Amino acid sequence: MNGPQELREAEDAVRNGVTTVILFTAPWCKPCEDMYRVLSEIADVADDIKVYAIDLSKCPEAAIKYSVINVPTLIVFKGGRPVTRRVGVVRREELYSLISLGPGR
């Protein structure tokens, strides 16, 4: 999980209209790690989805920019716009649904 460079890559993907999932995390957050693992599985089977994890301890400006107060926070972007935002733990099935079956897919 990275910070500023990862955030720049994620924002480039969003600007290019790629379905992008950004998971905002912290190093002490075990649920964040679990969610990132599931999101990585989704990205492996769906070539058109990009998944990024932003460690807020390395990139605190991202918390301000995206109004992230709690971790994990997940934002799904489609067509360059945020379409879904979830705070807290999200079950595997719901993650698949949010990304695969949400608006614009």
Stockholm file with secondary structure:
# STOCKHOLM 1.0

chainA/1-105         MNGPQELREAEDAVRNGVTTVILFTAPWCKPCEDMYRVLSEIADVADDIKVYAIDLSKCPEAAIKYSVINVPTLIVFKGGRPVTRRVGVVRREELYSLISLGPGR
#=GR chainA/1-105 SS CBSHHHHHHHHHHHHTTCEEEEEEECTTCHHHHHHHHHHHHHHHHCTTEEEEEEETTTCHHHHHHTTCCSSSEEEEEETTEEEEEEESCCCHHHHHHHHHSSTTC
#=GC SS_cons         CBSHHHHHHHHHHHHTTCEEEEEEECTTCHHHHHHHHHHHHHHHHCTTEEEEEEETTTCHHHHHHTTCCSSSEEEEEETTEEEEEEESCCCHHHHHHHHHSSTTC
//
